[in-house]
Amino acid sequence: MAERRVNVGWAEGLHARPASIFVRAATASGVPVTIAKAGGTPVNAASMLAVLGLGAQGGEEIVLASDAEGAEAALDRLAKLVAEGLEELPETV
């Protein structure tokens, strides 16, 4: 299982717009990915309600994971998005 641990770069955490950006990127990756707070229960990263339900705050550590083919590259892109708190999806997603 591939895994990335990263701190949330959005000051407001994974709420509303940042969660929407993240979910769109997770869906666009074409790889099933889970997201969890460190030590928490993983949820589907492509589900807006699940991501919002995490209540991940800015600076908190989250864990992205997948065991699918192509997971390493997808997790790298998603981890970069979360860590940098990007306001738009990069073209590489």
N, CA, C and O atoms as a GROMACS GRO file, in nm:
protein
  372
    1MET      N    1   0.085  -0.118   0.000
    1MET     CA    2   0.000   0.000   0.000
    1MET      C    3   0.089   0.124   0.000
    1MET      O    4   0.175   0.140   0.086
    2ALA      N    5   0.067   0.210  -0.097
    2ALA     CA    6   0.140   0.337  -0.103
    2ALA      C    7   0.072   0.436  -0.010
    2ALA      O    8  -0.050   0.436   0.004
    3GLU      N    9   0.153   0.519   0.052
    3GLU     CA   10   0.099   0.613   0.151
    3GLU      C   11   0.180   0.742   0.150
    3GLU      O   12   0.301   0.741   0.130
    4ARG      N   13   0.112   0.854   0.172
    4ARG     CA   14   0.177   0.983   0.188
    4ARG      C   15   0.119   1.050   0.311
    4ARG      O   16  -0.003   1.056   0.328
    5ARG      N   17   0.205   1.101   0.397
    5ARG     CA   18   0.164   1.180   0.513
    5ARG      C   19   0.199   1.325   0.483
    5ARG      O   20   0.312   1.355   0.445
    6VAL      N   21   0.102   1.413   0.500
    6VAL     CA   22   0.123   1.552   0.465
    6VAL      C   23   0.040   1.641   0.557
    6VAL      O   24  -0.067   1.602   0.603
    7ASN      N   25   0.090   1.760   0.582
    7ASN     CA   26   0.016   1.859   0.661
    7ASN      C   27  -0.069   1.944   0.568
    7ASN      O   28  -0.024   1.985   0.461
    8VAL      N   29  -0.191   1.971   0.609
    8VAL     CA   30  -0.286   2.049   0.529
    8VAL      C   31  -0.235   2.192   0.516
    8VAL      O   32  -0.214   2.260   0.617
    9GLY      N   33  -0.214   2.239   0.393
    9GLY     CA   34  -0.159   2.371   0.367
    9GLY      C   35  -0.262   2.482   0.361
    9GLY      O   36  -0.225   2.600   0.364
   10TRP      N   37  -0.389   2.449   0.352
   10TRP     CA   38  -0.493   2.552   0.351
   10TRP      C   39  -0.517   2.598   0.493
   10TRP      O   40  -0.541   2.515   0.581
   11ALA      N   41  -0.512   2.727   0.519
   11ALA     CA   42  -0.531   2.779   0.654
   11ALA      C   43  -0.666   2.738   0.712
   11ALA      O   44  -0.676   2.710   0.831
   12GLU      N   45  -0.769   2.734   0.628
   12GLU     CA   46  -0.904   2.698   0.674
   12GLU      C   47  -0.925   2.547   0.679
   12GLU      O   48  -1.034   2.501   0.715
   13GLY      N   49  -0.824   2.470   0.644
   13GLY     CA   50  -0.836   2.325   0.645
   13GLY      C   51  -0.908   2.274   0.521
   13GLY      O   52  -0.925   2.347   0.423
   14LEU      N   53  -0.951   2.150   0.526
   14LEU     CA   54  -1.022   2.090   0.413
   14LEU      C   55  -1.172   2.116   0.427
   14LEU      O   56  -1.250   2.025   0.456
   15HIS      N   57  -1.210   2.241   0.407
   15HIS     CA   58  -1.350   2.282   0.416
   15HIS      C   59  -1.388   2.353   0.287
   15HIS      O   60  -1.306   2.420   0.225
   16ALA      N   61  -1.513   2.338   0.248
   16ALA     CA   62  -1.572   2.406   0.133
   16ALA      C   63  -1.484   2.406   0.009
   16ALA      O   64  -1.465   2.301  -0.052
   17ARG      N   65  -1.430   2.520  -0.029
   17ARG     CA   66  -1.354   2.530  -0.154
   17ARG      C   67  -1.230   2.440  -0.156
   17ARG      O   68  -1.211   2.368  -0.254
   18PRO      N   69  -1.146   2.440  -0.053
   18PRO     CA   70  -1.031   2.349  -0.057
   18PRO      C   71  -1.072   2.202  -0.070
   18PRO      O   72  -1.007   2.125  -0.141
   19ALA      N   73  -1.178   2.163  -0.001
   19ALA     CA   74  -1.224   2.024  -0.011
   19ALA      C   75  -1.272   1.994  -0.153
   19ALA      O   76  -1.246   1.886  -0.206
   20SER      N   77  -1.340   2.089  -0.214
   20SER     CA   78  -1.386   2.072  -0.352
   20SER      C   79  -1.269   2.055  -0.448
   20SER      O   80  -1.273   1.968  -0.535
   21ILE      N   81  -1.167   2.136  -0.431
   21ILE     CA   82  -1.047   2.126  -0.516
   21ILE      C   83  -0.981   1.990  -0.496
   21ILE      O   84  -0.943   1.924  -0.593
   22PHE      N   85  -0.968   1.948  -0.372
   22PHE     CA   86  -0.905   1.819  -0.342
   22PHE      C   87  -0.986   1.703  -0.400
   22PHE      O   88  -0.928   1.613  -0.461
   23VAL      N   89  -1.117   1.703  -0.380
   23VAL     CA   90  -1.202   1.594  -0.429
   23VAL      C   91  -1.197   1.585  -0.581
   23VAL      O   92  -1.190   1.475  -0.637
   24ARG      N   93  -1.199   1.699  -0.649
   24ARG     CA   94  -1.189   1.697  -0.796
   24ARG      C   95  -1.056   1.638  -0.840
   24ARG      O   96  -1.051   1.561  -0.936
   25ALA      N   97  -0.948   1.671  -0.769
   25ALA     CA   98  -0.816   1.616  -0.803
   25ALA      C   99  -0.812   1.466  -0.776
   25ALA      O  100  -0.757   1.391  -0.856
   26ALA      N  101  -0.868   1.423  -0.665
   26ALA     CA  102  -0.870   1.281  -0.631
   26ALA      C  103  -0.949   1.202  -0.736
   26ALA      O  104  -0.908   1.094  -0.778
   27THR      N  105  -1.062   1.258  -0.778
   27THR     CA  106  -1.143   1.193  -0.879
   27THR      C  107  -1.070   1.188  -1.012
   27THR      O  108  -1.073   1.086  -1.081
   28ALA      N  109  -1.006   1.298  -1.050
   28ALA     CA  110  -0.935   1.307  -1.177
   28ALA      C  111  -0.814   1.214  -1.182
   28ALA      O  112  -0.769   1.179  -1.291
   29SER      N  113  -0.762   1.174  -1.068
   29SER     CA  114  -0.643   1.087  -1.066
   29SER      C  115  -0.673   0.950  -1.127
   29SER      O  116  -0.583   0.883  -1.176
   30GLY      N  117  -0.800   0.909  -1.124
   30GLY     CA  118  -0.836   0.779  -1.179
   30GLY      C  119  -0.792   0.662  -1.093
   30GLY      O  120  -0.801   0.547  -1.134
   31VAL      N  121  -0.745   0.692  -0.973
   31VAL     CA  122  -0.695   0.590  -0.881
   31VAL      C  123  -0.778   0.600  -0.753
   31VAL      O  124  -0.797   0.709  -0.701
   32PRO      N  125  -0.827   0.487  -0.701
   32PRO     CA  126  -0.900   0.494  -0.574
   32PRO      C  127  -0.804   0.531  -0.460
   32PRO      O  128  -0.705   0.462  -0.436
   33VAL      N  129  -0.835   0.639  -0.392
   33VAL     CA  130  -0.749   0.692  -0.285
   33VAL      C  131  -0.834   0.709  -0.160
   33VAL      O  132  -0.951   0.745  -0.167
   34THR      N  133  -0.772   0.683  -0.045
   34THR     CA  134  -0.837   0.713   0.082
   34THR      C  135  -0.762   0.827   0.150
   34THR      O  136  -0.644   0.849   0.124
   35ILE      N  137  -0.834   0.897   0.236
   35ILE     CA  138  -0.776   1.006   0.314
   35ILE      C  139  -0.820   0.988   0.458
   35ILE      O  140  -0.934   0.949   0.484
   36ALA      N  141  -0.731   1.016   0.550
   36ALA     CA  142  -0.764   1.005   0.693
   36ALA      C  143  -0.681   1.105   0.771
   36ALA      O  144  -0.573   1.145   0.727
   37LYS      N  145  -0.732   1.145   0.886
   37LYS     CA  146  -0.648   1.218   0.980
   37LYS      C  147  -0.549   1.116   1.034
   37LYS      O  148  -0.581   0.997   1.040
   38ALA      N  149  -0.432   1.160   1.073
   38ALA     CA  150  -0.332   1.068   1.128
   38ALA      C  151  -0.395   0.990   1.243
   38ALA      O  152  -0.445   1.050   1.339
   39GLY      N  153  -0.392   0.858   1.234
   39GLY     CA  154  -0.450   0.773   1.336
   39GLY      C  155  -0.599   0.753   1.325
   39GLY      O  156  -0.659   0.682   1.407
   40GLY      N  157  -0.662   0.814   1.223
   40GLY     CA  158  -0.807   0.804   1.208
   40GLY      C  159  -0.849   0.700   1.106
   40GLY      O  160  -0.766   0.632   1.047
   41THR      N  161  -0.978   0.690   1.086
   41THR     CA  162  -1.036   0.596   0.991
   41THR      C  163  -1.032   0.655   0.850
   41THR      O  164  -1.078   0.767   0.829
   42PRO      N  165  -0.978   0.579   0.754
   42PRO     CA  166  -0.973   0.629   0.616
   42PRO      C  167  -1.112   0.637   0.552
   42PRO      O  168  -1.199   0.555   0.578
   43VAL      N  169  -1.129   0.740   0.468
   43VAL     CA  170  -1.253   0.758   0.393
   43VAL      C  171  -1.217   0.778   0.246
   43VAL      O  172  -1.102   0.805   0.212
   44ASN      N  173  -1.316   0.764   0.160
   44ASN     CA  174  -1.298   0.781   0.016
   44ASN      C  175  -1.262   0.926  -0.016
   44ASN      O  176  -1.339   1.017   0.015
   45ALA      N  177  -1.146   0.946  -0.077
   45ALA     CA  178  -1.100   1.082  -0.110
   45ALA      C  179  -1.180   1.146  -0.223
   45ALA      O  180  -1.170   1.267  -0.244
   46ALA      N  181  -1.259   1.068  -0.295
   46ALA     CA  182  -1.340   1.122  -0.404
   46ALA      C  183  -1.480   1.159  -0.358
   46ALA      O  184  -1.564   1.197  -0.440
   47SER      N  185  -1.507   1.149  -0.229
   47SER     CA  186  -1.638   1.182  -0.174
   47SER      C  187  -1.633   1.315  -0.098
   47SER      O  188  -1.564   1.326   0.003
   48MET      N  189  -1.705   1.414  -0.148
   48MET     CA  190  -1.706   1.546  -0.086
   48MET      C  191  -1.755   1.536   0.059
   48MET      O  192  -1.694   1.596   0.149
   49LEU      N  193  -1.862   1.464   0.083
   49LEU     CA  194  -1.915   1.453   0.218
   49LEU      C  195  -1.816   1.384   0.312
   49LEU      O  196  -1.802   1.425   0.427
   50ALA      N  197  -1.748   1.281   0.263
   50ALA     CA  198  -1.651   1.211   0.347
   50ALA      C  199  -1.534   1.301   0.382
   50ALA      O  200  -1.489   1.302   0.496
   51VAL      N  201  -1.484   1.376   0.284
   51VAL     CA  202  -1.371   1.466   0.308
   51VAL      C  203  -1.411   1.577   0.405
   51VAL      O  204  -1.335   1.609   0.497
   52LEU      N  205  -1.527   1.636   0.386
   52LEU     CA  206  -1.574   1.739   0.478
   52LEU      C  207  -1.593   1.682   0.619
   52LEU      O  208  -1.566   1.750   0.719
   53GLY      N  209  -1.639   1.558   0.626
   53GLY     CA  210  -1.663   1.493   0.754
   53GLY      C  211  -1.536   1.470   0.836
   53GLY      O  212  -1.544   1.451   0.957
   54LEU      N  213  -1.421   1.470   0.770
   54LEU     CA  214  -1.295   1.454   0.844
   54LEU      C  215  -1.271   1.572   0.938
   54LEU      O  216  -1.216   1.555   1.047
   55GLY      N  217  -1.312   1.690   0.895
   55GLY     CA  218  -1.288   1.808   0.977
   55GLY      C  219  -1.140   1.841   0.988
   55GLY      O  220  -1.096   1.892   1.091
   56ALA      N  221  -1.063   1.812   0.884
   56ALA     CA  222  -0.919   1.837   0.887
   56ALA      C  223  -0.891   1.987   0.887
   56ALA      O  224  -0.937   2.060   0.800
   57GLN      N  225  -0.815   2.031   0.985
   57GLN     CA  226  -0.780   2.172   1.002
   57GLN      C  227  -0.646   2.204   0.936
   57GLN      O  228  -0.567   2.114   0.908
   58GLY      N  229  -0.623   2.332   0.910
   58GLY     CA  230  -0.495   2.376   0.855
   58GLY      C  231  -0.382   2.333   0.947
   58GLY      O  232  -0.388   2.352   1.068
   59GLY      N  233  -0.277   2.274   0.888
   59GLY     CA  234  -0.161   2.231   0.964
   59GLY      C  235  -0.170   2.090   1.018
   59GLY      O  236  -0.070   2.033   1.061
   60GLU      N  237  -0.290   2.032   1.018
   60GLU     CA  238  -0.306   1.895   1.067
   60GLU      C  239  -0.248   1.795   0.968
   60GLU      O  240  -0.248   1.817   0.847
   61GLU      N  241  -0.197   1.684   1.022
   61GLU     CA  242  -0.144   1.579   0.936
   61GLU      C  243  -0.257   1.490   0.887
   61GLU      O  244  -0.343   1.447   0.964
   62ILE      N  245  -0.254   1.462   0.757
   62ILE     CA  246  -0.347   1.367   0.698
   62ILE      C  247  -0.265   1.258   0.629
   62ILE      O  248  -0.148   1.276   0.598
   63VAL      N  249  -0.332   1.145   0.606
   63VAL     CA  250  -0.268   1.031   0.540
   63VAL      C  251  -0.347   0.999   0.414
   63VAL      O  252  -0.467   0.973   0.420
   64LEU      N  253  -0.277   1.000   0.301
   64LEU     CA  254  -0.335   0.960   0.173
   64LEU      C  255  -0.282   0.821   0.142
   64LEU      O  256  -0.163   0.795   0.159
   65ALA      N  257  -0.369   0.731   0.096
   65ALA     CA  258  -0.324   0.594   0.069
   65ALA      C  259  -0.399   0.533  -0.048
   65ALA      O  260  -0.513   0.570  -0.077
   66SER      N  261  -0.333   0.440  -0.115
   66SER     CA  262  -0.393   0.364  -0.224
   66SER      C  263  -0.307   0.242  -0.252
   66SER      O  264  -0.185   0.245  -0.236
   67ASP      N  265  -0.372   0.134  -0.294
   67ASP     CA  266  -0.296   0.016  -0.333
   67ASP      C  267  -0.316  -0.017  -0.481
   67ASP      O  268  -0.285  -0.128  -0.526
   68ALA      N  269  -0.369   0.077  -0.556
   68ALA     CA  270  -0.395   0.058  -0.698
   68ALA      C  271  -0.270   0.083  -0.781
   68ALA      O  272  -0.175   0.146  -0.736
   69GLU      N  273  -0.273   0.033  -0.904
   69GLU     CA  274  -0.165   0.060  -0.997
   69GLU      C  275  -0.165   0.210  -1.028
   69GLU      O  276  -0.271   0.268  -1.052
   70GLY      N  277  -0.049   0.272  -1.028
   70GLY     CA  278  -0.038   0.415  -1.052
   70GLY      C  279  -0.054   0.498  -0.926
   70GLY      O  280  -0.061   0.621  -0.932
   71ALA      N  281  -0.062   0.431  -0.811
   71ALA     CA  282  -0.085   0.501  -0.684
   71ALA      C  283   0.027   0.597  -0.648
   71ALA      O  284   0.000   0.707  -0.600
   72GLU      N  285   0.151   0.559  -0.672
   72GLU     CA  286   0.264   0.644  -0.630
   72GLU      C  287   0.255   0.783  -0.692
   72GLU      O  288   0.266   0.884  -0.621
   73ALA      N  289   0.234   0.789  -0.822
   73ALA     CA  290   0.227   0.919  -0.891
   73ALA      C  291   0.103   0.997  -0.848
   73ALA      O  292   0.110   1.118  -0.826
   74ALA      N  293  -0.010   0.928  -0.835
   74ALA     CA  294  -0.133   0.997  -0.794
   74ALA      C  295  -0.119   1.054  -0.654
   74ALA      O  296  -0.158   1.168  -0.629
   75LEU      N  297  -0.063   0.978  -0.562
   75LEU     CA  298  -0.046   1.026  -0.425
   75LEU      C  299   0.053   1.141  -0.419
   75LEU      O  300   0.036   1.233  -0.340
   76ASP      N  301   0.157   1.137  -0.501
   76ASP     CA  302   0.252   1.249  -0.505
   76ASP      C  303   0.182   1.378  -0.544
   76ASP      O  304   0.203   1.482  -0.483
   77ARG      N  305   0.098   1.370  -0.649
   77ARG     CA  306   0.026   1.490  -0.696
   77ARG      C  307  -0.072   1.540  -0.590
   77ARG      O  308  -0.079   1.660  -0.564
   78LEU      N  309  -0.147   1.450  -0.529
   78LEU     CA  310  -0.244   1.491  -0.427
   78LEU      C  311  -0.175   1.546  -0.303
   78LEU      O  312  -0.222   1.644  -0.244
   79ALA      N  313  -0.064   1.486  -0.263
   79ALA     CA  314   0.010   1.534  -0.146
   79ALA      C  315   0.062   1.676  -0.171
   79ALA      O  316   0.057   1.760  -0.082
   80LYS      N  317   0.112   1.701  -0.291
   80LYS     CA  318   0.161   1.834  -0.326
   80LYS      C  319   0.047   1.936  -0.321
   80LYS      O  320   0.064   2.046  -0.269
   81LEU      N  321  -0.068   1.899  -0.374
   81LEU     CA  322  -0.185   1.987  -0.374
   81LEU      C  323  -0.224   2.023  -0.231
   81LEU      O  324  -0.248   2.140  -0.200
   82VAL      N  325  -0.232   1.923  -0.144
   82VAL     CA  326  -0.273   1.946  -0.005
   82VAL      C  327  -0.168   2.027   0.071
   82VAL      O  328  -0.202   2.121   0.142
   83ALA      N  329  -0.042   1.992   0.056
   83ALA     CA  330   0.065   2.059   0.130
   83ALA      C  331   0.078   2.206   0.092
   83ALA      O  332   0.103   2.290   0.178
   84GLU      N  333   0.061   2.235  -0.036
   84GLU     CA  334   0.079   2.373  -0.084
   84GLU      C  335  -0.049   2.456  -0.074
   84GLU      O  336  -0.045   2.578  -0.090
   85GLY      N  337  -0.162   2.391  -0.047
   85GLY     CA  338  -0.288   2.463  -0.034
   85GLY      C  339  -0.323   2.539  -0.160
   85GLY      O  340  -0.365   2.655  -0.154
   86LEU      N  341  -0.306   2.476  -0.274
   86LEU     CA  342  -0.330   2.543  -0.403
   86LEU      C  343  -0.477   2.580  -0.418
   86LEU      O  344  -0.565   2.505  -0.376
   87GLU      N  345  -0.502   2.695  -0.478
   87GLU     CA  346  -0.638   2.746  -0.496
   87GLU      C  347  -0.703   2.701  -0.626
   87GLU      O  348  -0.823   2.718  -0.646
   88GLU      N  349  -0.625   2.644  -0.714
   88GLU     CA  350  -0.676   2.592  -0.842
   88GLU      C  351  -0.611   2.459  -0.868
   88GLU      O  352  -0.501   2.432  -0.819
   89LEU      N  353  -0.678   2.375  -0.945
   89LEU     CA  354  -0.617   2.248  -0.983
   89LEU      C  355  -0.503   2.274  -1.081
   89LEU      O  356  -0.522   2.343  -1.180
   90PRO      N  357  -0.386   2.220  -1.054
   90PRO     CA  358  -0.277   2.233  -1.150
   90PRO      C  359  -0.308   2.149  -1.273
   90PRO      O  360  -0.384   2.052  -1.265
   91GLU      N  361  -0.251   2.186  -1.385
   91GLU     CA  362  -0.278   2.113  -1.510
   91GLU      C  363  -0.228   1.970  -1.503
   91GLU      O  364  -0.275   1.885  -1.580
   92THR      N  365  -0.135   1.941  -1.414
   92THR     CA  366  -0.078   1.807  -1.405
   92THR      C  367  -0.168   1.708  -1.331
   92THR      O  368  -0.137   1.589  -1.327
   93VAL      N  369  -0.277   1.755  -1.274
   93VAL     CA  370  -0.367   1.664  -1.199
   93VAL      C  371  -0.456   1.591  -1.296
   93VAL      O  372  -0.539   1.510  -1.254
   0.00000   0.00000   0.00000
